[in-house]
Amino acid sequence: NGGMAADQRVELSDDPSWEKTDMGWNVVPDFCRKMLGWIDRRYNHPPIYITENGCALPGEDDVAVAVNDARRVDFINRYLSACHAAINEDGVDLRGYFVWTLMDNFEWALGYSKRFGLHHVDFATGKRTPKSSAQWYAGVMARNELE
């Protein structure tokens, strides 16, 4: 059978020491770099776009907690650094990286219970409040460089 797992020819594993997001997903930026390199080699150096990368964090229903999202800044910075290394050290043709997501939204499997956004959304009023990650990410994009 086909599919990503069969194509990769890998056995998935989990290390209890790995940091996890509020979704229970592992935070392993080095794997992102390795996966980009594998795609590059396997498919003859194609242009690659990462169309969704982000993390849900606990406690972000409370706007006062949500706006101080240093952990999200660290997450994005680490993944961007891995992408930077894949491009500059490994020669990967990574043309785009899109943070998931601009603002808290409806997640198909979990509704409004998980928050990935760079902006907090009060779902009762619709009010949007930038988190520290929004300001940080805007600066990274404006300077076109990581800190």
Secondary structure as UniProt FT lines:
FT   HELIX           4..8
FT   TURN            16..17
FT   TURN            22..23
FT   HELIX           29..42
FT   TURN            43..44
FT   STRAND          48..53
FT   TURN            58..61
FT   HELIX           63..66
FT   HELIX           70..88
FT   TURN            89..90
FT   STRAND          94..99
FT   TURN            108..110
FT   STRAND          119..121
FT   TURN            123..125
FT   STRAND          128..130
FT   HELIX           132..143
//
